[in-house]
Amino acid sequence: MALDIMLFVGRIDVFRQEGIEAILDKVQGAGIQSLLLGDLVIDGSPAFEPQLDYYSGIPTAPPRVTEAARPKVEAFRHAVQRAKERGLKLYLHDWGQGMAMSQTCLNDREALGYGLARTRDARRAYPQIDGYVLDGPEFGYEIEPGHRSDLFGCFCDKCLEKAKRDGFDVVSMRQGRDWLKDALGRIDAVSAHHWLQGELSATDVLDLLVAQPGLFEWFRFKSHSIVELLSAYRDCIKGMDEKLAIACGPRISAFAPLTGYNYRLIGDIVDFLCPKVYLWQRGIDGLKGTVGRYASTLMAWNPTLSESLALSLVCKAFGIPLPGVESLGDLDSPLSPEFFVHTLPSEIDKAIARTGDASKLRFLMGLHHGGVHMSTDEMREILIAIEQSPCDKVLYWEYGDITEEQWKVLRDFAR
């Protein structure tokens, strides 16, 4: 089964640098018929001049195109027009809607107002587009102290105001958060071995939530916040044109619930979901990197845990076996063939089960994000796992450094 591959052009100035027609020839020569464009930034400048009427009454002023960037912005505008003339479908990713939110919290009403204004303004600037793919938005899911994506963070005033306004028990939520953090710091080797030897079931989770209702309240609030935020974007986008698509990029199945994402609820809001098959080590938000940070943090909090035991606990907790990984150093090596035969297909199956509709999924994959660069052999293994599943859609993220070898792999799998 061939794949429907969308190419995520992560650095939009590449059209000017390598030639608009040359890139579009490669794209269509590889059987790719849709592009995700963004971030809409060139040399620190936005890729379109704002129309200030859209931001009336909004405290945050939109950024202006710098004089130095104007020729590059015009080149990108021409690339968008040529792509549309050649029959490609075009979607935007990070068009500046998250600028205000990045300075505060996803429950900030003023930041949401700015984001929606920016969404309307982007459609005005680029009327050729077919839809929008939001990066997240999400709550944190890492436990490493001080991490940019802190699971225990964001009990800010905006969140507390929304929780109280929408009928959530803030005291219970805090208790649930504090219980989880305390529990993660009280793991000894003996209890860890008992937990690893047991076969966990759905009723174990139910038993935990009954004993710790604040834990459920905390995550229910996160899910509620994400649903309301994405619903606001859907109403904005569909209000401009019902044919415009809206999508979002949640974490892979193992991590998504921690971030507030319930695939089934979100699937009722967006046209499609792009779960992030980010598997690399180090850098930003790769699966191996997250596993390593969890294991290292658990070892720091629980000195009796060895590396292998901490890694085993993390892999079992998330349901993501990593065959051949016995130490933190092993995470720097390529993933084993067994991972692609068993673990990754399991994650894909979970996404399908949680969404309830395989056609709603377009798996987002790439080879790195500032970390250890994965090989094209691993790229092939990921695509094979998706191809052999009931899903047939992929979003391939090129980070401005796509190679001829990667183009060949895409040609081999695209329809």
ZIDAMO-V967812 format. One line per field, one symbol per residue. ss: DSSP state (H for helix, E for strand, L for the rest). psi: psi as a letter, one per 30 degrees, with the letter a starting at -180 (. if undefined). burial: b if it has 16 or more other ideal C-beta (glycine too) atoms within 10 Angstrom, else e. A space follows every 50 residues. Layout:
# ZIDAMO-V967812
ss = ???
psi = ???
burial = ???
This chain:
# ZIDAMO-V967812
ss = LLEEEEEEELLLLHHHHHLHHHHHHHHHHLLLLEEEELLLEELLEELLLL LHHHHLLLLLLLLLLLLLLHHHHHHHHHHHHHHHHLLLEEEEELLLLLHH HHLLLLLLHHHHHHHHHHHHHHHHHLLLLLEEEELLLLLLLELLLLLLLE LLLLLLHHHHHHHHHLLLLHHHHHHHHHHHHHHHLLLLHHHHHHHHHLLL LHHHHHHHHHHLHHHHHHHHHHHHHHHHHHHHHHHHHHHHLLLLEEEELL ELHHHHHHHLLLHHHHHLLLLEELLEELLLLLLLLLHHHHHHHHHHHHHH HLLLLLHHHHHHHHHHHHLLLLLLLLLHHHHHLLLLHHHHHHHHHHHHHH HHHHHLLHHHELEEELLLLLLLLLLHHHHHHHHHHHHLLLLLEEEEEELL LLLHHHHHHHHHHEL
psi = jlkjkkkjjfjfffeeefkeeeeeeeeffggkgkkkklkikjhfklgkkl jfefgkgkekkkllkleefeeeeeeeeeeeeeeefggkkklkkiggfgee effclfgjeeeeeeeeeeeeeeeeeifflfakjkjbllllgkfkkgkfij egahhleeeeeeeeeggljeeeeeeeeeeeeeefghkleeeeeeeefljl lefeeeeeeefiffeeeefeeeeeeeeeeeeeeeeeeffejffklkllil lleefeeffgkjeeeeffelelkikjijflkabkhleeeeeeeeeeeeee fiffkleeeeeeeeeeefhikikfjflefffflkkleeefeeeeeeeeee eeeeegjfffkjkkllfligakkllfeeeeeeeeeeeflfkgkkjkjkhg hkleeeeeeeeffl.
burial = eebbbbbbbbebbbbbeeebeebbebbeebbbbbbbbbbbbbeebbbbeb eeebbeebebebbebeeebeebbebbbebbeebbeeebbbbbbbbbbbbb beeebbbbeebbbbbbbbbbbbbebbeebbbbbbbbbbbbbbbbeebebe bbbbeeebbbebbeeeebbbebbebbbeebeeebeebeeeebeeeeeeee eeeeeeeebeebebbbbbbbbbbbbbbebbebbbebbeeeeeebbbbbbb bbbbbbbbbbbbbeebbebbbbbbbbbbbbbbeebbbbbbbbbbbbbbbe bbeebebebbbbbbbeebebbbeebeebebbeeebbeebbeebbbbbbeb bbebbeebebbbbbbbbbbebbebeeebbebbbebbeebebbbbbbbbee ebeeebbebbeebbe
